[in-house]
Amino acid sequence: MAMKNPDNYVLKPQREGGGNNMYGETMRDFLAKIRNTEERKAYILMDRINPPLQKNYMVRPNAPKPVYSDFVSELGIFGVVIG
């Protein structure tokens, strides 16, 4: 399924430290390369989550003004409510 629709999946290495995830064509090429090897057991293939974009303001230190744009909540940027 991932070879046919690589944008729907993420390939994650099973090791400490995070990062090094593969997506899209890079993932498809890598899966083809390790198809019949023991190295394949060191990765997990997962459904890719595509969260909805939300309009919000980004407030950053030393920025002249907030920036209104599309954001994904998983970025870890704090939202600010001014009341």
Z-matrix of the N, CA and C atoms (Angstrom, degrees):
N
C 1 1.448
C 2 1.527 1 110.79
N 3 1.336 2 116.48 1 -39.41
C 4 1.468 3 120.16 2 -178.92
C 5 1.523 4 111.31 3 -69.06
N 6 1.317 5 117.50 4 -31.07
C 7 1.457 6 119.99 5 179.07
C 8 1.540 7 110.36 6 -68.89
N 9 1.334 8 116.91 7 -33.77
C 10 1.457 9 121.02 8 -179.65
C 11 1.526 10 112.52 9 -81.68
N 12 1.333 11 116.79 10 -33.93
C 13 1.468 12 121.88 11 -176.89
C 14 1.523 13 110.68 12 -133.92
N 15 1.319 14 118.25 13 67.85
C 16 1.466 15 120.60 14 -173.78
C 17 1.530 16 114.69 15 -63.26
N 18 1.329 17 117.93 16 -23.10
C 19 1.462 18 119.82 17 -179.54
C 20 1.526 19 112.77 18 -73.73
N 21 1.335 20 117.30 19 -9.45
C 22 1.463 21 121.34 20 179.78
C 23 1.531 22 112.62 21 -93.11
N 24 1.335 23 117.90 22 0.18
C 25 1.457 24 121.18 23 -173.57
C 26 1.524 25 111.89 24 -135.66
N 27 1.332 26 114.42 25 162.74
C 28 1.459 27 122.24 26 173.00
C 29 1.525 28 106.82 27 -132.50
N 30 1.330 29 116.97 28 138.71
C 31 1.458 30 122.70 29 178.27
C 32 1.518 31 107.79 30 -107.04
N 33 1.343 32 115.79 31 121.22
C 34 1.464 33 120.64 32 -175.51
C 35 1.521 34 110.43 33 -116.71
N 36 1.335 35 117.00 34 134.39
C 37 1.466 36 119.55 35 174.64
C 38 1.525 37 109.59 36 -74.58
N 39 1.322 38 116.91 37 144.15
C 40 1.466 39 122.14 38 179.68
C 41 1.516 40 109.27 39 -92.34
N 42 1.325 41 116.43 40 74.23
C 43 1.461 42 121.04 41 177.75
C 44 1.519 43 109.21 42 -150.11
N 45 1.322 44 115.25 43 164.94
C 46 1.455 45 121.07 44 -178.37
C 47 1.532 46 111.00 45 -69.85
N 48 1.302 47 115.66 46 154.49
C 49 1.452 48 120.28 47 172.49
C 50 1.507 49 115.38 48 103.87
N 51 1.316 50 118.44 49 -18.25
C 52 1.457 51 120.55 50 179.36
C 53 1.517 52 112.35 51 66.29
N 54 1.294 53 115.49 52 -173.18
C 55 1.463 54 120.65 53 -179.00
C 56 1.520 55 111.42 54 72.43
N 57 1.292 56 116.94 55 -172.13
C 58 1.460 57 123.89 56 178.64
C 59 1.524 58 113.58 57 62.30
N 60 1.331 59 117.62 58 21.41
C 61 1.456 60 120.55 59 176.68
C 62 1.521 61 109.34 60 -72.81
N 63 1.326 62 116.58 61 151.68
C 64 1.463 63 121.55 62 -179.94
C 65 1.514 64 110.18 63 -120.96
N 66 1.329 65 114.60 64 143.25
C 67 1.459 66 121.95 65 -177.02
C 68 1.525 67 110.06 66 -134.90
N 69 1.332 68 116.20 67 160.19
C 70 1.462 69 123.01 68 169.59
C 71 1.516 70 115.26 69 55.31
N 72 1.337 71 115.15 70 -138.64
C 73 1.466 72 121.29 71 -176.21
C 74 1.527 73 112.31 72 -63.40
N 75 1.328 74 117.39 73 -33.65
C 76 1.469 75 120.93 74 177.61
C 77 1.516 76 109.78 75 -60.49
N 78 1.334 77 116.59 76 -44.28
C 79 1.454 78 121.61 77 178.78
C 80 1.528 79 110.67 78 -64.90
N 81 1.317 80 117.17 79 -44.66
C 82 1.464 81 120.63 80 -178.89
C 83 1.539 82 110.47 81 -60.97
N 84 1.318 83 117.70 82 -44.68
C 85 1.469 84 120.80 83 178.93
C 86 1.518 85 111.25 84 -63.07
N 87 1.334 86 116.57 85 -41.12
C 88 1.462 87 120.57 86 -179.95
C 89 1.525 88 111.06 87 -66.59
N 90 1.339 89 117.55 88 -42.56
C 91 1.471 90 120.40 89 177.84
C 92 1.523 91 111.43 90 -61.00
N 93 1.323 92 117.10 91 -39.84
C 94 1.470 93 120.46 92 177.91
C 95 1.525 94 110.38 93 -63.92
N 96 1.329 95 116.71 94 -37.40
C 97 1.467 96 121.71 95 -178.69
C 98 1.540 97 112.19 96 -67.80
N 99 1.343 98 116.72 97 -37.77
C 100 1.473 99 119.70 98 -176.21
C 101 1.534 100 112.86 99 -101.53
N 102 1.310 101 117.61 100 10.94
C 103 1.470 102 123.29 101 -173.32
C 104 1.530 103 113.70 102 -45.06
N 105 1.286 104 119.76 103 -50.44
C 106 1.470 105 122.38 104 -175.15
C 107 1.527 106 112.50 105 -113.66
N 108 1.322 107 116.86 106 37.85
C 109 1.461 108 120.45 107 -179.02
C 110 1.527 109 110.66 108 -119.42
N 111 1.319 110 115.81 109 163.19
C 112 1.467 111 121.37 110 175.33
C 113 1.529 112 111.36 111 -68.16
N 114 1.320 113 117.10 112 -26.37
C 115 1.465 114 121.68 113 -179.18
C 116 1.531 115 111.35 114 -58.17
N 117 1.312 116 116.70 115 -28.06
C 118 1.466 117 121.71 116 -178.86
C 119 1.527 118 111.71 117 -56.97
N 120 1.325 119 117.87 118 -30.66
C 121 1.465 120 122.19 119 -178.65
C 122 1.529 121 112.74 120 -69.26
N 123 1.318 122 117.34 121 -12.39
C 124 1.462 123 121.64 122 -177.62
C 125 1.536 124 112.59 123 -88.41
N 126 1.334 125 117.93 124 6.03
C 127 1.462 126 122.20 125 -176.96
C 128 1.521 127 110.73 126 -128.95
N 129 1.317 128 114.46 127 155.53
C 130 1.465 129 120.86 128 174.35
C 131 1.524 130 108.10 129 -125.93
N 132 1.328 131 115.77 130 136.60
C 133 1.457 132 122.47 131 178.72
C 134 1.523 133 108.06 132 -100.87
N 135 1.320 134 116.22 133 127.41
C 136 1.460 135 120.56 134 -176.94
C 137 1.521 136 110.89 135 -129.01
N 138 1.334 137 115.39 136 152.57
C 139 1.462 138 119.83 137 171.96
C 140 1.522 139 108.23 138 -61.51
N 141 1.306 140 116.06 139 137.79
C 142 1.457 141 120.13 140 178.51
C 143 1.524 142 109.31 141 -85.86
N 144 1.316 143 115.95 142 131.29
C 145 1.456 144 121.35 143 178.01
C 146 1.520 145 108.26 144 -92.00
N 147 1.302 146 115.83 145 125.66
C 148 1.465 147 121.50 146 178.03
C 149 1.523 148 108.12 147 -114.51
N 150 1.339 149 116.99 148 87.83
C 151 1.458 150 119.68 149 -177.55
C 152 1.521 151 111.15 150 -68.40
N 153 1.334 152 115.86 151 155.20
C 154 1.468 153 118.47 152 179.99
C 155 1.529 154 111.75 153 -70.90
N 156 1.309 155 115.30 154 148.44
C 157 1.463 156 120.62 155 174.54
C 158 1.519 157 108.74 156 -79.12
N 159 1.325 158 115.61 157 145.64
C 160 1.458 159 121.18 158 177.59
C 161 1.516 160 108.99 159 -131.91
N 162 1.313 161 116.09 160 140.59
C 163 1.465 162 120.77 161 175.87
C 164 1.524 163 108.78 162 -76.21
N 165 1.333 164 116.00 163 136.52
C 166 1.449 165 120.66 164 179.03
C 167 1.525 166 108.49 165 -163.35
N 168 1.310 167 115.52 166 173.40
C 169 1.464 168 121.57 167 176.89
C 170 1.524 169 109.79 168 -103.42
N 171 1.325 170 117.02 169 134.08
C 172 1.454 171 121.64 170 172.99
C 173 1.522 172 107.65 171 -98.71
N 174 1.332 173 114.53 172 124.67
C 175 1.459 174 121.13 173 179.27
C 176 1.517 175 106.65 174 -113.27
N 177 1.331 176 116.21 175 120.12
C 178 1.465 177 120.52 176 -178.16
C 179 1.524 178 110.21 177 -124.81
N 180 1.329 179 116.14 178 148.05
C 181 1.468 180 119.03 179 175.95
C 182 1.530 181 110.53 180 -60.04
N 183 1.300 182 116.37 181 141.09
C 184 1.469 183 123.71 182 176.78
C 185 1.526 184 114.39 183 66.21
N 186 1.343 185 117.90 184 7.42
C 187 1.465 186 120.16 185 175.50
C 188 1.535 187 107.72 186 -85.28
N 189 1.320 188 117.54 187 142.25
C 190 1.467 189 119.60 188 -176.51
C 191 1.533 190 113.29 189 -64.31
N 192 1.331 191 117.92 190 -32.09
C 193 1.461 192 120.96 191 179.31
C 194 1.535 193 109.60 192 -159.81
N 195 1.341 194 117.62 193 160.39
C 196 1.467 195 120.51 194 176.36
C 197 1.529 196 111.18 195 -62.49
N 198 1.326 197 116.63 196 149.97
C 199 1.462 198 122.37 197 179.42
C 200 1.523 199 108.13 198 -109.80
N 201 1.338 200 116.79 199 123.47
C 202 1.465 201 122.64 200 177.89
C 203 1.520 202 108.12 201 -90.47
N 204 1.350 203 117.12 202 121.72
C 205 1.460 204 119.80 203 -174.40
C 206 1.524 205 110.04 204 -159.33
N 207 1.336 206 116.14 205 -178.54
C 208 1.462 207 122.50 206 174.01
C 209 1.520 208 108.77 207 -85.09
N 210 1.326 209 116.24 208 137.70
C 211 1.462 210 121.31 209 -179.61
C 212 1.522 211 110.83 210 -137.13
N 213 1.319 212 115.11 211 158.06
C 214 1.456 213 123.44 212 171.76
C 215 1.517 214 106.02 213 -112.80
N 216 1.320 215 117.13 214 129.15
C 217 1.465 216 120.55 215 -173.51
C 218 1.525 217 113.40 216 -62.31
N 219 1.319 218 119.67 217 -25.28
C 220 1.464 219 121.70 218 -179.28
C 221 1.523 220 113.80 219 -70.66
N 222 1.315 221 118.59 220 -3.91
C 223 1.457 222 120.35 221 -179.90
C 224 1.520 223 112.84 222 -66.64
N 225 1.325 224 117.35 223 -21.29
C 226 1.453 225 120.24 224 179.88
C 227 1.520 226 113.24 225 83.59
N 228 1.319 227 117.67 226 13.93
C 229 1.465 228 120.35 227 176.89
C 230 1.526 229 107.11 228 -86.34
N 231 1.313 230 116.56 229 130.20
C 232 1.461 231 120.40 230 -178.39
C 233 1.521 232 110.81 231 -71.39
N 234 1.321 233 115.74 232 135.82
C 235 1.456 234 120.55 233 172.90
C 236 1.521 235 108.63 234 -85.59
N 237 1.319 236 116.69 235 148.27
C 238 1.452 237 121.53 236 -178.41
C 239 1.525 238 108.46 237 -120.27
N 240 1.312 239 115.57 238 130.20
C 241 1.455 240 120.62 239 175.19
C 242 1.523 241 107.01 240 -110.88
N 243 1.309 242 115.54 241 120.56
C 244 1.461 243 120.54 242 178.46
C 245 1.531 244 106.96 243 -104.26
N 246 1.311 245 115.54 244 119.04
C 247 1.471 246 119.01 245 -176.02
C 248 1.487 247 112.39 246 -115.12
